[in-house]
Amino acid sequence: MGERRIGIIMNGVTGRMGENQHLVRSILAIRADGGVRLADGTRLMPDPILVGRNAEKLEALARKHGIARFTTDLGAALADPADEVFFDAAATDLRAGLLSRAIDAGKHVYCEKPVASTLAEAVAVARKANAAGIKHGVVQDKVFLPGLRKLKMAIDSGFLGRLLSVRVEFGYWVFEGNLQPAQRPSWNYRKADGGGIILDMLCHWRYVLDETFGAVQAVSCLGATHIPERIDERGQPYRADADDAAYATFQLAGGVVAQVNSSWCTRVRRDDLVTFHADGTHGSAVAGLQKCWTQSRVNTPKPVWNPDIAQPIDFLAGWQEIPDTQSYANGFRAEWELFLRYLAEEVKEFRWNLEAGARGVQLAEAGLQSWRERRWIDLPDLAF
């Protein structure tokens, strides 16, 4: 039935995440595979134009990946009717303003999270998008992780019985920049630039918890800035005043309790950089990024506390891995394809939208408030 071009303004993809996950493994991978094929045979072909502030970086990135179009003039890109989608993966503190400009220009918008630095901004942008009648989406990649999808299948099958609790361990050691170069950008550790692990990760945990374990109803959070000085990309020391660790407890629907540790100051001794451990009355499941293990009620060992002898039970041996029964696409690409289908109206609803993004910011803001006021914070429903 032919090919339908979709012009996409890609802002802020000179960074590691933007280049690797969104440009290379999503948009360019889709193009290399001949586009997204619709049910009627039409192929949706994304056509990116790279936008940013650094002309040299843009030109080098475009040349590296064989992309013909790039510009430092965002206004001109937004004014071009040939490009119907605006995507943003730049710094958090600029996002709400950029999305607003794109909506005013009549573009559909898709963006990384957080969608804004404050809840008020996030709600305002979502309302603006709804009023404009444009289509909008937010990257919520972790629900597409193979490990988490397998865990969700175990829950939905009834294997766990009544869900009791969830424990999430996320993080790794981000080098300060003196012994080894830091593997995350310096703005992540400066409040003024929208940095901080609470704003970053609680936006993730909102949709992960809501969709997998139960709707988040309240939060108690303690943040910390464990490393107050780091070295930036120019080799200069700077004050790292944003939180680099967060220790949070969530009350979920159905009485489920979730404990989530997020840290850029921890060394990994677990199965993966993130693990999700869910316990239920009839079984348990533990998932990483790719794999998931389960243990049923009848296979649960019966330990007896005795600190005077070496542990006789090999606890890891009592778990069974859920097999791969299907192939799993890159999560970023999978959501991009769904959004493109949504633009083409083959998919009628897209729940990972700016409203969902605002709920993520709501949880992050509540986490910061909880830390500041040292108390539980309830999460009311948001009105859009």
C-alpha positions as CSV (number, residue, x, y, z in Angstrom):
1,M,0.0,0.0,0.0
2,G,3.0,2.3,-0.1
3,E,5.0,4.3,2.4
4,R,4.0,7.1,4.7
5,R,6.7,9.5,5.8
6,I,6.6,10.9,9.4
7,G,9.0,13.8,10.0
8,I,10.4,13.8,13.5
9,I,12.2,16.7,15.1
10,M,14.7,15.0,17.5
11,N,15.9,17.5,20.1
12,G,18.7,16.6,22.5
13,V,19.9,13.3,21.0
14,T,23.6,14.2,21.1
15,G,23.6,12.8,24.6
16,R,24.3,9.1,25.4
17,M,20.7,8.0,26.0
18,G,19.3,10.1,23.2
19,E,21.8,8.8,20.6
20,N,21.9,5.1,21.7
21,Q,18.3,4.3,22.7
22,H,16.2,6.8,20.7
23,L,18.2,7.5,17.6
24,V,20.2,4.4,16.9
25,R,18.2,1.5,18.5
26,S,14.8,3.0,17.8
27,I,14.4,5.4,14.9
28,L,17.3,4.2,12.7
29,A,16.6,0.6,13.5
30,I,13.0,1.1,12.4
31,R,14.2,2.7,9.2
32,A,16.7,-0.1,8.6
33,D,13.9,-2.7,8.9
34,G,11.7,-0.9,6.3
35,G,9.5,1.1,8.7
36,V,6.5,0.1,10.9
37,R,4.1,-2.0,8.8
38,L,0.5,-1.3,9.4
39,A,-2.4,-3.8,9.1
40,D,-3.3,-2.4,5.6
41,G,0.3,-2.8,4.4
42,T,1.3,0.8,4.7
43,R,4.8,1.3,6.0
44,L,5.4,4.2,8.4
45,M,8.9,5.6,7.8
46,P,10.3,8.0,10.4
47,D,12.4,10.8,8.9
48,P,14.5,12.5,11.6
49,I,15.9,16.0,11.7
50,L,18.5,16.4,14.5
51,V,18.2,19.6,16.5
52,G,20.5,21.0,19.2
53,R,22.6,23.9,20.3
54,N,26.1,22.6,19.3
55,A,26.5,22.6,15.5
56,E,29.7,20.6,15.6
57,K,28.2,17.8,17.7
58,L,25.1,17.7,15.4
59,E,27.1,17.5,12.3
60,A,29.3,14.8,13.7
61,L,26.3,12.8,14.8
62,A,24.5,13.2,11.5
63,R,27.6,12.2,9.6
64,K,28.2,9.2,11.9
65,H,24.7,7.8,11.2
66,G,24.1,9.0,7.7
67,I,21.4,11.5,8.5
68,A,20.9,14.2,6.0
69,R,19.0,16.8,8.1
70,F,20.2,18.7,11.2
71,T,19.9,22.3,12.5
72,T,20.6,24.5,15.5
73,D,17.5,26.5,14.6
74,L,14.7,25.0,16.6
75,G,12.2,27.7,15.6
76,A,12.7,27.0,11.9
77,A,12.3,23.3,12.6
78,L,9.0,23.8,14.5
79,A,7.8,26.1,11.7
80,D,8.2,23.4,9.0
81,P,4.9,21.6,8.4
82,A,6.7,18.7,6.8
83,D,7.8,17.5,10.3
84,E,4.8,16.6,12.4
85,V,6.4,15.2,15.6
86,F,8.6,16.9,18.2
87,F,10.7,14.6,20.4
88,D,12.8,15.9,23.3
89,A,15.5,14.2,25.3
90,A,17.4,17.3,26.5
91,A,17.8,18.5,30.1
92,T,14.8,18.3,32.4
93,D,14.6,22.0,33.3
94,L,14.1,23.0,29.7
95,R,11.5,20.3,28.8
96,A,8.2,21.9,29.8
97,G,9.0,25.1,27.8
98,L,10.1,23.1,24.7
99,L,7.0,21.0,24.8
100,S,4.9,24.1,25.1
101,R,6.6,25.7,22.1
102,A,6.0,22.5,20.0
103,I,2.4,22.3,21.0
104,D,1.9,25.9,20.0
105,A,3.4,25.0,16.6
106,G,0.8,22.3,16.2
107,K,3.2,19.4,16.6
108,H,2.5,16.0,18.2
109,V,4.9,15.6,21.1
110,Y,6.9,12.6,22.5
111,C,9.5,13.1,25.2
112,E,11.7,11.6,27.8
113,K,10.8,11.9,31.5
114,P,10.5,13.8,33.8
115,V,8.1,15.8,31.6
116,A,8.8,18.9,33.8
117,S,10.6,20.0,36.9
118,T,7.4,20.7,38.9
119,L,4.0,19.2,39.1
120,A,2.3,22.5,38.2
121,E,4.3,22.6,34.9
122,A,3.6,19.0,34.1
123,V,-0.1,19.4,34.6
124,A,-0.2,22.6,32.6
125,V,1.6,21.0,29.6
126,A,-0.7,18.0,29.7
127,R,-3.8,20.3,29.7
128,K,-2.3,22.4,26.9
129,A,-1.7,19.3,24.8
130,N,-5.3,18.0,25.4
131,A,-6.8,21.4,24.6
132,A,-4.7,21.6,21.4
133,G,-6.0,18.2,20.3
134,I,-2.5,16.9,19.5
135,K,-1.2,13.4,20.3
136,H,1.3,13.0,23.0
137,G,3.5,10.4,24.6
138,V,6.1,10.0,27.3
139,V,8.9,7.4,27.3
140,Q,8.1,4.8,30.0
141,D,10.6,2.2,28.9
142,K,10.8,0.0,32.0
143,V,7.4,-1.7,31.6
144,F,8.8,-3.1,28.3
145,L,11.8,-4.8,30.1
146,P,11.7,-8.6,29.5
147,G,12.3,-9.3,33.2
148,L,9.5,-7.1,34.3
149,R,7.1,-8.4,31.7
150,K,7.8,-12.0,32.8
151,L,7.2,-10.9,36.4
152,K,3.9,-9.3,35.4
153,M,2.9,-12.5,33.7
154,A,3.6,-14.4,36.9
155,I,1.4,-12.0,38.8
156,D,-1.4,-12.0,36.3
157,S,-1.4,-15.8,36.2
158,G,-2.2,-16.0,39.9
159,F,1.1,-17.7,40.6
160,L,1.9,-15.4,43.5
161,G,-1.6,-15.5,45.1
162,R,-2.4,-12.3,47.0
163,L,0.5,-9.8,46.5
164,L,2.0,-8.7,49.8
165,S,5.1,-6.7,49.2
166,V,7.7,-5.5,46.6
167,R,11.3,-4.7,47.1
168,V,13.2,-2.8,44.4
169,E,17.0,-2.3,44.4
170,F,18.2,0.0,41.8
171,G,21.6,1.6,41.2
172,Y,25.3,1.3,40.8
173,W,28.5,3.3,41.6
174,V,28.8,6.5,39.5
175,F,32.4,7.5,39.7
176,E,33.2,10.9,41.1
177,G,35.4,11.8,38.2
178,N,38.9,11.7,39.9
179,L,39.7,8.0,40.1
180,Q,37.8,7.3,36.9
181,P,35.7,9.5,34.6
182,A,32.0,9.7,35.6
183,Q,29.6,7.6,33.5
184,R,26.7,10.1,34.0
185,P,26.6,13.8,33.0
186,S,27.4,16.4,35.7
187,W,24.0,18.1,35.4
188,N,22.5,15.0,37.0
189,Y,24.1,16.2,40.3
190,R,23.2,19.9,40.2
191,K,19.8,21.0,41.5
192,A,19.8,24.2,39.3
193,D,20.0,22.0,36.2
194,G,17.2,19.7,37.2
195,G,19.4,17.0,38.6
196,G,18.6,14.6,41.5
197,I,17.8,10.9,41.7
198,I,14.4,11.5,43.2
199,L,13.1,13.6,40.3
200,D,14.7,11.1,37.9
201,M,13.8,7.7,39.3
202,L,10.5,8.3,41.1
203,C,9.0,9.2,37.8
204,H,10.0,5.7,36.7
205,W,8.8,4.0,39.8
206,R,5.4,5.6,39.5
207,Y,4.5,3.9,36.2
208,V,6.3,0.7,37.1
209,L,4.5,0.3,40.4
210,D,1.1,1.5,39.0
211,E,1.1,-0.9,36.1
212,T,2.8,-3.9,37.7
213,F,2.0,-4.1,41.4
214,G,-0.7,-1.6,42.3
215,A,-1.6,2.1,42.2
216,V,0.6,4.2,44.4
217,Q,-1.4,5.9,47.1
218,A,1.2,7.4,49.5
219,V,5.0,7.8,49.8
220,S,7.6,8.2,52.6
221,C,11.0,9.1,51.2
222,L,14.4,9.9,52.6
223,G,16.9,11.4,50.2
224,A,20.6,11.9,50.6
225,T,23.6,13.6,48.9
226,H,26.3,11.2,49.8
227,I,29.0,12.7,47.6
228,P,29.0,16.5,47.7
229,E,31.8,17.1,45.2
230,R,32.4,15.6,41.8
231,I,34.5,16.3,38.7
232,D,32.7,17.6,35.6
233,E,33.3,16.9,31.9
234,R,36.0,19.6,31.7
235,G,37.9,18.0,34.6
236,Q,36.8,20.8,37.0
237,P,35.5,20.1,40.5
238,Y,31.9,21.2,41.2
239,R,29.5,21.1,44.1
240,A,27.1,18.2,43.7
241,D,24.1,19.5,45.6
242,A,21.4,17.3,44.2
243,D,20.3,14.0,45.9
244,D,22.3,11.0,44.7
245,A,20.3,8.4,46.7
246,A,16.7,7.9,47.7
247,Y,15.2,5.4,50.2
248,A,11.5,5.2,49.8
249,T,8.5,3.2,51.0
250,F,5.2,3.3,49.1
251,Q,1.7,2.2,50.0
252,L,0.0,0.6,47.0
253,A,-3.7,-0.3,46.3
254,G,-4.7,-3.6,47.9
255,G,-2.5,-3.1,51.0
256,V,0.7,-3.9,49.1
257,V,3.9,-2.3,50.5
258,A,6.8,-1.4,48.2
259,Q,10.3,-0.5,49.4
260,V,12.5,1.0,46.7
261,N,16.2,2.0,47.1
262,S,17.6,4.1,44.3
263,S,21.3,5.0,44.5
264,W,24.2,6.2,42.4
265,C,26.4,5.4,45.4
266,T,26.2,1.7,45.7
267,R,28.2,-1.2,44.5
268,V,26.3,-4.0,42.9
269,R,26.2,-7.5,44.4
270,R,22.9,-8.8,43.0
271,D,21.7,-10.3,39.8
272,D,21.4,-7.0,37.9
273,L,21.5,-3.2,38.1
274,V,17.9,-3.3,39.1
275,T,16.0,-6.1,40.7
276,F,12.3,-6.4,41.6
277,H,11.4,-8.9,44.3
278,A,7.6,-9.6,44.7
279,D,6.3,-11.8,47.5
280,G,2.8,-13.2,47.6
281,T,0.8,-15.7,49.6
282,H,1.4,-18.6,47.1
283,G,4.7,-17.7,45.6
284,S,7.4,-15.1,44.9
285,A,9.2,-13.7,41.9
286,V,12.5,-11.9,41.4
287,A,13.2,-10.1,38.1
288,G,16.1,-8.2,36.6
289,L,16.3,-6.4,33.3
290,Q,16.1,-9.6,31.2
291,K,15.4,-12.6,33.5
292,C,12.8,-13.6,36.1
293,W,12.9,-16.4,38.7
294,T,10.0,-17.8,40.7
295,Q,9.5,-19.9,43.8
296,S,6.1,-21.5,44.6
297,R,4.6,-22.1,48.0
298,V,5.3,-25.9,47.9
299,N,8.9,-25.3,46.9
300,T,9.7,-22.8,49.6
301,P,12.4,-24.1,52.0
302,K,11.8,-24.1,55.7
303,P,14.9,-22.5,57.3
304,V,15.5,-22.5,61.1
305,W,17.5,-19.6,62.5
306,N,20.9,-20.9,63.9
307,P,23.8,-18.4,63.7
308,D,26.2,-21.0,65.1
309,I,26.5,-23.1,61.9
310,A,27.1,-22.5,58.3
311,Q,23.8,-22.0,56.4
312,P,22.9,-25.5,55.1
313,I,20.3,-24.3,52.5
314,D,21.3,-23.1,49.1
315,F,18.6,-20.5,48.8
316,L,19.4,-19.6,45.2
317,A,19.0,-23.2,44.0
318,G,15.3,-23.2,45.0
319,W,14.3,-20.7,42.3
320,Q,13.2,-21.6,38.7
321,E,13.8,-19.3,35.8
322,I,10.9,-18.3,33.6
323,P,11.9,-19.3,30.0
324,D,12.0,-17.0,27.0
325,T,8.9,-18.0,25.1
326,Q,8.9,-15.0,22.8
327,S,11.4,-12.4,21.5
328,Y,11.5,-9.1,23.2
329,A,12.3,-5.9,21.2
330,N,14.3,-3.1,22.7
331,G,11.9,-1.3,25.1
332,F,12.5,2.1,23.7
333,R,11.9,0.9,20.2
334,A,8.8,-1.0,21.2
335,E,7.2,2.1,22.6
336,W,8.3,4.3,19.7
337,E,6.6,1.8,17.3
338,L,3.4,1.9,19.4
339,F,3.5,5.7,19.3
340,L,3.9,5.8,15.6
341,R,1.0,3.4,15.2
342,Y,-1.0,5.8,17.5
343,L,-0.1,8.7,15.1
344,A,-1.4,6.6,12.2
345,E,-4.6,5.8,14.2
346,E,-4.0,2.1,14.1
347,V,-3.7,2.2,17.9
348,K,-6.6,4.2,19.2
349,E,-5.3,4.9,22.7
350,F,-1.8,5.5,24.1
351,R,-1.8,5.4,27.9
352,W,1.8,6.5,28.3
353,N,1.0,10.1,27.7
354,L,1.7,13.5,29.3
355,E,-1.0,12.8,31.9
356,A,1.0,9.6,32.9
357,G,4.1,11.8,32.8
358,A,2.5,14.3,35.2
359,R,1.7,11.5,37.6
360,G,5.3,10.6,37.7
361,V,6.3,14.1,38.5
362,Q,3.6,14.1,41.2
363,L,5.3,11.2,42.9
364,A,8.7,12.8,42.6
365,E,7.5,16.0,44.1
366,A,5.7,14.1,46.9
367,G,9.0,12.2,47.6
368,L,10.9,15.5,47.8
369,Q,8.2,16.9,50.1
370,S,8.3,13.8,52.3
371,W,12.1,14.1,52.7
372,R,11.8,17.8,53.5
373,E,9.0,17.5,56.0
374,R,9.9,14.0,57.3
375,R,6.4,12.5,56.9
376,W,4.1,10.4,54.7
377,I,2.5,12.2,51.7
378,D,-0.7,11.0,50.1
379,L,-1.2,11.2,46.4
380,P,-4.6,12.6,45.3
381,D,-6.0,12.0,41.8
382,L,-4.9,14.6,39.3
383,A,-7.4,16.5,37.1
384,F,-6.6,17.2,33.5
